[in-house]
Structures are given as C-alpha cells and as structure tokens.
Amino acid sequence: MLGFQAIEVNASDSGGKADAKIEKGIVGSNANSIKELVSNEAFSVNMDRSKHPKTVLIMDDIDGMSAGDRGGVADLIASIKISKIPIICICNDRYSQKLKSLVNYCLLLSFRKPTKQQMAKRLMQVATAEGLQVNQIALEELADRVNGDMRMAVNQLQYMSLSMSVIKYDDIRPM
C-alpha cells in the first residue's frame, strides 16, 4: 500500500539455515535466496526509485519453523542485521522459545482479533462492492460464527452469494 513490492516467504517452508559461504549471484536454497535479497545492492534505499521499486520482505509463520531448522532463527537475525530492505516477520506465538533471541531485533506490533462490529462494517463494504444485499445484524452474526476470522467470513459470503443476492439473519443463523 505504500508503494512497496512485497516478496512473501513462508518461513516454515524456507529450508532453514543458509550456506554461510554464499557468494553474490549464487542462489541455492530459499534461505540463500533470502540472504542474497536482503544484501543485494540493487535494493539499497539510496538507489533511484524510478528504476528500482521499494521492496519489503515478508517472512510469515516464523514461529512455525520446524525443529530441523536449527540456525534458521540465527540466520534470520543475521539477515536482519545486514538487510538493506525492511523485513516483516509474522508469527502467531510471539512467546515461542524459538523466537526468544529474534525479538531483540524487531519492533513488536501486536494485533487483536477484530470485534464483530468491526468485521461487520468491513464485510458490509465488501458486500456492497459485490452488489450483495445484507443487513448489519446478519453480518455481525456471521462474524460471531467464524470467531473473528475475516477470511472465513468473506469465503462464507462468497459461497452464499452464489445462490442468493439478498442475505438475511435467518440465512446465517443455521450455519
């Protein structure tokens, strides 16, 4: 949204520790690719923005790195230290023992599950944009049913829109 090109990596799939002897231009495992990306001069903040868009690396599921990823967190810390681009690390369990050393290199941002009123407001915007008629009470009930999971709520709305263009509370209640 801020003009960044996002490169997304699921950390639990990234293959653990990179080869410490990586040389520029050698791209082996995903971990080596990440190491090259964060140290690549082409992404430096001093470069001409018209030729090189701003890049951000999004590392999702970092608390899901398997036990076989010994050194994976240490390697991520090393990458953060040399990175010329912002790195966003996403986790579900900020208190995981695996992340104990990583939190010293991060700005911690916590997010709470949205309220059913907040979800209903956003779902109403989605429904309106899609030409779907639905009332606020029905959307609040949907938000309650999916326990704050916005993706599930949007999927449910999409599914219901296949067979109806007007959704009422009674259509959601028996879900």
C-alpha positions, 0 to 999 in steps of 0.5 A: 500500500505504500508503494512497496513490492512485497516478496512473501516467504513462508518461513516454515517452508524456507529450508532453514539455515543458509550456506554461510559461504554464499557468494553474490549471484549464487542462489541455492536454497530459499534461505540463500535466496533470502540472504542474497535479497536482503544484501543485494545492492540493487535494493539499497534505499539510496538507489533511484526509485524510478528504476528500482521499486521499494521492496519489503520482505515478508517472512510469515509463520516464523514461529512455525519453523520446524525443529530441523531448522536449527540456525534458521532463527540465527540466520534470520537475525543475521539477515536482519542485521545486514538487510538493506530492505525492511523485513516483516516477520509474522508469527502467531506465538510471539512467546515461542522459545524459538523466537526468544533471541529474534525479538531483540531485533524487531519492533513488536506490533501486536494485533487483536482479533477484530470485534464483530462490529468491526468485521461487520462494517468491513464485510458490509463494504465488501458486500456492497462492492459485490452488489450483495444485499445484507443487513448489519445484524446478519453480518455481525452474526456471521462474524460471531460464527467464524470467531473473528476470522475475516477470511472465513467470513468473506469465503462464507459470503462468497459461497452464499452469494452464489445462490442468493443476492439478498442475505438475511439473519435467518440465512446465517443463523443455521450455519 
